[in-house]
Amino acid sequence: MARPRATAAPVTKPSQAVARKTAAASPRRETKAPTPVVAAPSKPAMLGGPEPAPVQAPASPAPVAQAAPVQPPLPPGVPTMPFPRPTILGLGSPWRTAGRPPGMPPRPVTPQPPPAPPPKPTPPPVITMRFPISAVDRLIKEALAEDIGEGDLTTQTLFPGKVKARGKLIANEDGVLCGLPIFKRVFELVDKNISFEPRATDGTVLASGQLVARLSGPATSVLQAERTALNFLQHLSGISTQTAKFANAVKGTKTRILDTRRTTPGLRFLEKYAVEVGGGMSHQKGLADRLIVMESHLALSDGVSTAVRSLKKALPGKRIELTVGNMQELEQALLAKVNVLLLDNFPPGQVRQAIAMVQGRAKVEVSGKIALDNARAYALAGVDYISVGQLTQSVKAFDFSFRVSR
């Protein structure tokens, strides 16, 4: 019978982890790593002969652990860094944090230029009241008669003698002052013994808490004139402040802000003065100023061309402004060669179309549904004027305080 063939026994390699563990245990002593046993190339074993002996590979030297470089000591006074000290004066260098080394001259100091002086405030515009003082006096006397009537019962009862009073006029919000001469005139008409000391002029940009004027005089006279004077001042300053907001909204464009005839009866000349103080333009004081063809005129006439032709024949050379409500009326107005086109209730997109159609042949004004949030959109569309009725029709009174003391 044939004998079974003898096979070579598998040779196991020593674990490398044992070698690493031995080297890590004594890093500073050179130790010989255990010689790995490598199996020699196997030859066919003889039947019944001895097994071949394992052959050892030549030993290799074990790696020697390198010592960490020793950092040079830092100069006295230099704080210890949590990171290694750099070798150059770069970002994070201890020389930058601790100053220059001892004995080294200081760095030259570059002189800094002096700070620029603050810009001078823009002087308020000088707006003169182009109306007679007699018209103002008439309004003031009517307002005083309405308020005082037969007398101030409370004041005359409490202060029958010569009690003096001092008053301070203070702005409670930011805005544009208007009507201070009229405020002063009210006290003068009540009592000439009241002294007045203004601290601002019409057109001054006020800040909240700013002192506007001081006055002193008999307590009875001061208290009787107080309310009427404030009514004029608050109303006119409210108009100038609102106009200034619209003027700032279209700043940087060619557009001007216009007022309208929607004014308080009897106060039109004062309210239009306040519009000018706020930076607006007063363009129509009454029906006799210019020719303005409104929607009502067109409804009662035979069309745009007929109405314009009749006006030019009756008043040659007179400037004509015509209100249009759609693009068809705009074409008719251009054919009639009017001077100013008033686009009523046109959205900004349609205004741009109208400007492209006009091509500079007439001035363009817009009105209707214009507020602070869309005024600039109309200005950027290219219009020449924006007329705003709310400047005088529904304006909010400016907030002033009149504080009285003895």
Backbone torsions as a table, in degrees:
resi	resn	phi	psi	omega
1	MET	NA	147.4	179.9
2	ALA	-78.9	135.6	179.5
3	ARG	-78.4	150.0	175.8
4	PRO	-69.2	143.4	-177.7
5	ARG	-75.0	136.8	178.6
6	ALA	-81.6	133.1	-179.7
7	THR	-108.8	148.1	179.9
8	ALA	-71.8	137.2	179.7
9	ALA	-70.7	140.0	179.3
10	PRO	-65.4	138.3	-179.4
11	VAL	-100.4	128.0	-178.2
12	THR	-93.9	141.9	176.5
13	LYS	-89.3	141.9	176.8
14	PRO	-64.4	149.2	-178.4
15	SER	-69.9	133.5	177.2
16	GLN	-71.6	-23.4	177.9
17	ALA	-64.4	-31.3	178.7
18	VAL	-66.9	-37.5	179.6
19	ALA	-67.7	-42.8	179.9
20	ARG	-66.5	-38.3	-179.9
21	LYS	-65.5	-37.0	179.6
22	THR	-68.8	-39.3	-179.9
23	ALA	-68.9	-37.2	-179.0
24	ALA	-72.4	-24.0	-178.2
25	ALA	-69.4	-34.7	179.0
26	SER	-135.0	83.6	-173.7
27	PRO	-72.2	-24.6	-174.5
28	ARG	-93.7	-6.6	178.0
29	ARG	-106.9	134.6	178.4
30	GLU	-77.0	120.0	179.5
31	THR	-122.7	146.2	177.9
32	LYS	-85.6	126.2	178.3
33	ALA	-70.4	146.7	177.0
34	PRO	-57.9	135.8	-177.7
35	THR	-73.1	121.6	179.8
36	PRO	-70.7	147.4	178.0
37	VAL	-95.7	120.4	-179.1
38	VAL	-112.2	133.4	179.9
39	ALA	-75.5	132.6	177.4
40	ALA	-74.4	161.0	178.5
41	PRO	-57.9	128.9	-175.8
42	SER	-76.1	136.1	172.8
43	LYS	-107.5	159.1	179.4
44	PRO	-61.5	124.4	-179.9
45	ALA	-72.2	142.2	178.2
46	MET	-77.9	142.7	178.5
47	LEU	-63.2	120.3	176.8
48	GLY	82.0	-1.2	179.6
49	GLY	-86.2	174.1	-179.2
50	PRO	-75.9	155.3	178.6
51	GLU	-75.2	146.5	-178.8
52	PRO	-69.3	145.5	-179.9
53	ALA	-81.9	147.1	178.5
54	PRO	-69.0	147.7	-178.6
55	VAL	-105.4	131.2	-179.8
56	GLN	-89.9	137.6	177.9
57	ALA	-80.5	155.9	179.2
58	PRO	-63.3	142.7	-177.1
59	ALA	-75.7	141.9	176.5
60	SER	-110.4	145.5	-178.0
61	PRO	-67.3	141.9	179.2
62	ALA	-76.4	144.5	179.1
63	PRO	-65.2	140.5	179.9
64	VAL	-96.8	128.7	179.8
65	ALA	-68.1	132.0	-179.8
66	GLN	-88.2	137.5	178.4
67	ALA	-76.8	144.6	178.8
68	ALA	-66.9	141.2	179.8
69	PRO	-64.5	141.7	-178.5
70	VAL	-85.0	126.2	-179.7
71	GLN	-78.0	138.4	176.3
72	PRO	-66.2	150.5	-178.7
73	PRO	-67.8	148.3	178.7
74	LEU	-80.3	151.4	176.8
75	PRO	-61.3	159.4	178.7
76	PRO	-61.5	138.4	176.7
77	GLY	91.2	-8.9	-179.6
78	VAL	-86.7	124.7	-179.5
79	PRO	-67.7	149.8	179.3
80	THR	-74.1	129.6	-178.9
81	MET	-88.1	147.7	176.6
82	PRO	-77.6	-1.7	-179.5
83	PHE	-129.6	160.9	-178.8
84	PRO	-59.3	142.0	-179.9
85	ARG	-67.2	127.5	179.3
86	PRO	-69.5	159.0	-177.5
87	THR	-89.8	-10.6	178.0
88	ILE	-125.7	164.7	180.0
89	LEU	-80.9	70.5	-179.7
90	GLY	-105.6	-162.6	-179.6
91	LEU	-65.8	130.1	-178.3
92	GLY	87.1	5.1	-179.1
93	SER	-67.2	141.0	177.2
94	PRO	-63.8	-23.1	178.5
95	TRP	-67.0	-29.9	-179.9
96	ARG	-76.4	-30.4	-178.4
97	THR	-86.9	-26.1	-175.5
98	ALA	-106.5	2.9	-179.0
99	GLY	89.6	-170.8	-177.2
100	ARG	-83.2	152.8	-179.3
101	PRO	-62.7	156.9	179.1
102	PRO	-61.3	139.7	178.9
103	GLY	89.3	-14.9	178.9
104	MET	-85.9	134.5	-179.1
105	PRO	-63.8	150.7	-178.6
106	PRO	-67.8	155.7	177.7
107	ARG	-66.9	145.9	177.4
108	PRO	-66.4	136.0	-178.7
109	VAL	-93.6	122.7	178.0
110	THR	-79.9	121.5	-179.1
111	PRO	-65.4	132.8	178.4
112	GLN	-84.7	137.8	178.1
113	PRO	-66.0	148.6	179.2
114	PRO	-63.6	147.4	179.8
115	PRO	-63.1	144.7	-179.5
116	ALA	-67.1	140.5	179.0
117	PRO	-65.5	147.3	179.0
118	PRO	-63.0	145.6	-179.7
119	PRO	-63.5	143.4	178.7
120	LYS	-71.8	138.3	179.3
121	PRO	-63.9	144.7	179.9
122	THR	-67.5	127.5	-179.9
123	PRO	-64.8	145.1	-179.9
124	PRO	-64.7	146.1	178.6
125	PRO	-65.4	142.7	179.9
126	VAL	-90.4	107.6	179.0
127	ILE	-115.3	119.4	-179.3
128	THR	-93.2	145.5	177.4
129	MET	-79.4	106.2	-176.9
130	ARG	-90.6	58.3	175.7
131	PHE	-153.2	153.4	-176.1
132	PRO	-69.4	147.2	178.5
133	ILE	-65.6	-23.7	179.2
134	SER	-64.5	-33.7	177.5
135	ALA	-67.2	-37.0	177.8
136	VAL	-68.2	-44.4	-179.8
137	ASP	-60.2	-37.7	179.9
138	ARG	-63.7	-43.4	178.1
139	LEU	-64.1	-42.1	-177.7
140	ILE	-65.3	-43.7	-179.4
141	LYS	-63.9	-38.1	177.8
142	GLU	-66.4	-39.8	179.6
143	ALA	-68.3	-38.8	178.8
144	LEU	-66.8	-40.8	178.8
145	ALA	-64.7	-36.2	178.3
146	GLU	-66.9	-36.2	-174.8
147	ASP	-86.9	-46.4	-175.1
148	ILE	-80.7	-40.4	179.9
149	GLY	62.7	-123.2	-178.2
150	GLU	-85.2	-0.6	177.0
151	GLY	138.6	159.6	177.7
152	ASP	-90.7	95.3	-173.5
153	LEU	-62.6	-42.7	-176.3
154	THR	-66.0	-49.4	-177.0
155	THR	-66.2	-42.9	-178.4
156	GLN	-67.6	-26.9	179.0
157	THR	-79.3	-40.4	-177.3
158	LEU	-76.7	-34.4	-175.4
159	PHE	-127.0	70.8	-179.5
160	PRO	-73.2	-23.3	-177.7
161	GLY	-88.7	-161.4	-177.8
162	LYS	-94.2	67.6	178.0
163	VAL	-84.1	131.4	179.0
164	LYS	-92.5	149.3	178.2
165	ALA	-135.4	146.2	175.1
166	ARG	-119.0	143.6	-178.8
167	GLY	-132.4	144.4	176.7
168	LYS	-124.6	128.6	177.3
169	LEU	-98.5	120.1	-174.1
170	ILE	-127.3	135.7	175.6
171	ALA	-81.0	133.6	179.9
172	ASN	-102.6	5.3	177.7
173	GLU	-156.3	170.7	177.0
174	ASP	-82.5	143.4	179.1
175	GLY	174.7	-163.8	-178.2
176	VAL	-118.6	127.1	-177.3
177	LEU	-76.8	138.1	174.3
178	CYS	-155.2	136.3	176.2
179	GLY	99.8	11.4	-179.2
180	LEU	-64.6	-38.3	175.3
181	PRO	-60.7	-34.2	178.4
182	ILE	-73.1	-37.6	174.4
183	PHE	-56.9	-44.9	178.7
184	LYS	-66.1	-38.9	-176.3
185	ARG	-65.6	-31.5	178.6
186	VAL	-62.0	-46.5	179.6
187	PHE	-66.4	-35.4	179.0
188	GLU	-65.2	-38.2	-179.3
189	LEU	-73.1	-26.1	177.3
190	VAL	-78.6	-44.3	-177.4
191	ASP	-157.8	121.8	179.8
192	LYS	-74.2	-10.9	179.1
193	ASN	-82.9	-0.2	177.9
194	ILE	-84.3	122.8	177.0
195	SER	-90.7	143.4	-174.5
196	PHE	-129.0	133.2	-179.5
197	GLU	-127.7	97.2	-179.5
198	PRO	-74.9	146.1	175.8
199	ARG	-117.0	6.5	179.5
200	ALA	-157.8	172.8	177.7
201	THR	-130.8	164.9	177.8
202	ASP	-59.6	134.1	-176.5
203	GLY	98.4	-9.1	178.2
204	THR	-69.1	135.0	175.7
205	VAL	-81.1	114.9	-175.1
206	LEU	-92.1	147.8	171.7
207	ALA	-110.6	151.7	-179.7
208	SER	-60.6	131.2	-178.3
209	GLY	90.7	-0.2	-177.0
210	GLN	-76.5	138.4	175.8
211	LEU	-78.6	127.1	-176.1
212	VAL	-102.8	-38.3	-177.7
213	ALA	-163.7	158.6	172.9
214	ARG	-126.1	152.2	174.1
215	LEU	-153.3	162.4	178.5
216	SER	-153.6	151.6	-179.6
217	GLY	166.9	-170.9	178.9
218	PRO	-57.3	134.5	-175.4
219	ALA	-61.1	-38.0	-179.5
220	THR	-62.0	-43.8	-178.6
221	SER	-69.7	-41.4	-178.4
222	VAL	-62.7	-44.2	-177.0
223	LEU	-72.4	-29.7	177.8
224	GLN	-71.0	-34.9	-176.8
225	ALA	-88.8	-13.8	-171.1
226	GLU	-56.8	-53.4	-172.6
227	ARG	-67.2	-42.6	179.8
228	THR	-64.8	-41.6	179.4
229	ALA	-63.7	-42.2	179.0
230	LEU	-66.5	-35.1	179.3
231	ASN	-59.8	-46.0	178.0
232	PHE	-64.6	-46.6	-174.4
233	LEU	-66.7	-43.0	-178.1
234	GLN	-67.8	-38.4	-179.7
235	HIS	-67.1	-47.9	-177.4
236	LEU	-70.0	-38.3	177.6
237	SER	-68.2	-30.9	174.5
238	GLY	-65.0	-39.0	178.1
239	ILE	-67.2	-46.6	-179.1
240	SER	-64.6	-36.0	178.8
241	THR	-67.8	-43.8	179.2
242	GLN	-66.1	-38.9	177.5
243	THR	-63.8	-40.0	178.4
244	ALA	-62.5	-35.0	177.8
245	LYS	-64.8	-42.8	177.9
246	PHE	-68.2	-38.8	178.4
247	ALA	-63.6	-38.0	176.9
248	ASN	-69.2	-31.0	-179.5
249	ALA	-66.0	-30.3	-179.0
250	VAL	-106.5	14.5	-178.4
251	LYS	-61.7	138.6	-178.4
252	GLY	92.8	-3.4	176.9
253	THR	-114.7	175.8	179.6
254	LYS	-85.4	-3.4	-173.0
255	THR	-74.2	137.4	174.6
256	ARG	-112.1	147.1	179.3
257	ILE	-92.0	128.1	-179.0
258	LEU	-113.6	151.8	171.3
259	ASP	-92.3	-176.8	-179.4
260	THR	-133.2	-173.0	176.3
261	ARG	-90.0	8.2	178.4
262	ARG	-84.0	79.7	-174.4
263	THR	-123.8	169.9	176.4
264	THR	-75.2	127.5	-179.6
265	PRO	-53.8	129.2	179.1
266	GLY	88.2	-14.0	-177.5
267	LEU	-114.4	14.6	-173.2
268	ARG	-60.2	-44.7	-175.6
269	PHE	-66.6	-32.2	176.5
270	LEU	-73.3	-40.9	-178.4
271	GLU	-68.2	-37.2	177.1
272	LYS	-70.5	-30.6	172.2
273	TYR	-63.5	-40.5	178.8
274	ALA	-65.5	-34.9	176.2
275	VAL	-62.3	-42.0	179.1
276	GLU	-66.7	-38.2	177.8
277	VAL	-62.4	-36.0	179.9
278	GLY	-78.6	-2.9	178.4
279	GLY	103.4	6.3	177.6
280	GLY	-91.0	-173.4	-176.9
281	MET	-129.0	123.5	177.4
282	SER	-91.3	114.6	-170.8
283	HIS	-115.5	-9.6	180.0
284	GLN	-149.1	106.9	179.2
285	LYS	-87.4	-19.0	179.8
286	GLY	-170.9	179.3	-177.5
287	LEU	-70.0	-18.1	-178.2
288	ALA	-86.2	-3.8	-176.3
289	ASP	-72.0	-44.5	-174.7
290	ARG	-155.2	172.7	179.0
291	LEU	-95.3	115.4	179.3
292	ILE	-127.3	113.2	179.3
293	VAL	-88.1	112.8	-177.8
294	MET	-95.8	177.5	179.6
295	GLU	-62.4	-34.9	179.1
296	SER	-66.0	-36.6	178.2
297	HIS	-65.4	-42.2	-179.3
298	LEU	-67.0	-32.9	179.9
299	ALA	-67.1	-25.3	-178.0
300	LEU	-102.0	-0.4	-179.4
301	SER	-110.6	-178.7	-178.4
302	ASP	-95.2	27.0	176.9
303	GLY	118.7	175.2	-175.4
304	VAL	-67.2	-49.5	-175.0
305	SER	-63.0	-40.0	-179.6
306	THR	-65.9	-43.6	-179.0
307	ALA	-65.0	-43.3	-179.0
308	VAL	-68.1	-39.9	-179.9
309	ARG	-63.9	-38.3	179.3
310	SER	-66.9	-39.7	179.4
311	LEU	-67.4	-41.6	-179.6
312	LYS	-66.7	-33.6	179.4
313	LYS	-72.3	-39.1	-178.0
314	ALA	-79.1	-36.1	-176.6
315	LEU	-132.2	75.6	-177.7
316	PRO	-65.2	139.3	178.5
317	GLY	83.7	-4.8	-179.6
318	LYS	-80.3	139.2	179.4
319	ARG	-69.3	131.4	-176.5
320	ILE	-117.4	130.1	175.0
321	GLU	-117.8	133.0	-174.9
322	LEU	-127.2	136.2	179.6
323	THR	-91.0	129.1	178.7
324	VAL	-121.7	144.2	-178.9
325	GLY	-112.8	-6.5	179.2
326	ASN	-154.8	174.3	-176.6
327	MET	-69.6	-29.0	178.5
328	GLN	-66.7	-44.7	176.4
329	GLU	-65.4	-30.4	176.9
330	LEU	-63.8	-42.2	177.9
331	GLU	-63.2	-41.1	178.7
332	GLN	-65.4	-38.7	179.1
333	ALA	-66.7	-37.3	178.0
334	LEU	-66.7	-38.2	177.0
335	LEU	-66.5	-32.6	178.8
336	ALA	-79.0	-9.6	176.6
337	LYS	60.4	57.4	174.3
338	VAL	-80.7	165.0	-177.1
339	ASN	-85.8	-39.3	-177.1
340	VAL	-132.7	135.4	176.6
341	LEU	-108.0	123.4	178.2
342	LEU	-102.2	105.8	179.8
343	LEU	-85.6	112.7	-173.8
344	ASP	-98.9	121.8	177.3
345	ASN	60.0	37.2	174.5
346	PHE	-89.4	131.2	172.8
347	PRO	-70.2	161.4	-176.8
348	PRO	-56.9	-37.3	179.3
349	GLY	-64.2	-41.1	178.1
350	GLN	-71.3	-29.5	176.3
351	VAL	-63.8	-41.1	178.1
352	ARG	-62.0	-37.4	176.3
353	GLN	-65.1	-39.9	179.4
354	ALA	-66.9	-39.2	178.5
355	ILE	-62.3	-40.1	178.1
356	ALA	-65.5	-31.8	179.4
357	MET	-76.9	-36.1	-177.8
358	VAL	-68.6	-43.8	178.3
359	GLN	55.3	40.8	174.8
360	GLY	77.2	8.4	-179.3
361	ARG	-78.4	-10.1	177.6
362	ALA	-158.7	158.4	172.8
363	LYS	-73.5	149.0	-176.4
364	VAL	-121.2	127.8	176.3
365	GLU	-123.4	143.2	178.0
366	VAL	-122.1	152.1	178.1
367	SER	-155.5	162.1	177.4
368	GLY	93.8	121.8	175.8
369	LYS	57.7	38.5	179.1
370	ILE	-108.7	127.5	-179.6
371	ALA	-132.3	-178.5	-178.2
372	LEU	-64.4	-29.9	-175.8
373	ASP	-79.6	-14.4	178.3
374	ASN	-125.4	3.8	-179.1
375	ALA	-62.3	-40.6	-178.9
376	ARG	-67.7	-32.0	177.2
377	ALA	-62.4	-39.7	176.3
378	TYR	-67.9	-39.3	179.6
379	ALA	-64.2	-42.4	179.3
380	LEU	-69.0	-19.7	175.4
381	ALA	-70.1	-18.3	174.7
382	GLY	109.7	16.2	-178.8
383	VAL	-76.9	157.7	179.5
384	ASP	-89.4	-35.0	-176.2
385	TYR	-138.2	149.8	170.6
386	ILE	-127.7	116.4	178.1
387	SER	-95.9	129.6	-173.6
388	VAL	-124.5	113.7	-179.8
389	GLY	-74.4	-27.7	-176.1
390	GLN	-71.5	-8.8	176.3
391	LEU	-58.8	-37.5	-176.8
392	THR	-119.4	-18.0	-172.8
393	GLN	-84.9	-42.6	-175.0
394	SER	-133.4	41.9	-176.0
395	VAL	-80.1	149.7	178.0
396	LYS	-88.8	136.5	179.1
397	ALA	-66.5	141.1	178.5
398	PHE	-73.4	146.5	-174.9
399	ASP	-93.2	109.2	173.9
400	PHE	-117.6	155.5	171.3
401	SER	-121.8	138.0	175.5
402	PHE	-117.9	104.0	-173.9
403	ARG	-99.9	125.3	-175.7
404	VAL	-109.2	138.9	176.3
405	SER	-143.6	169.0	-180.0
406	ARG	-85.3	NA	NA
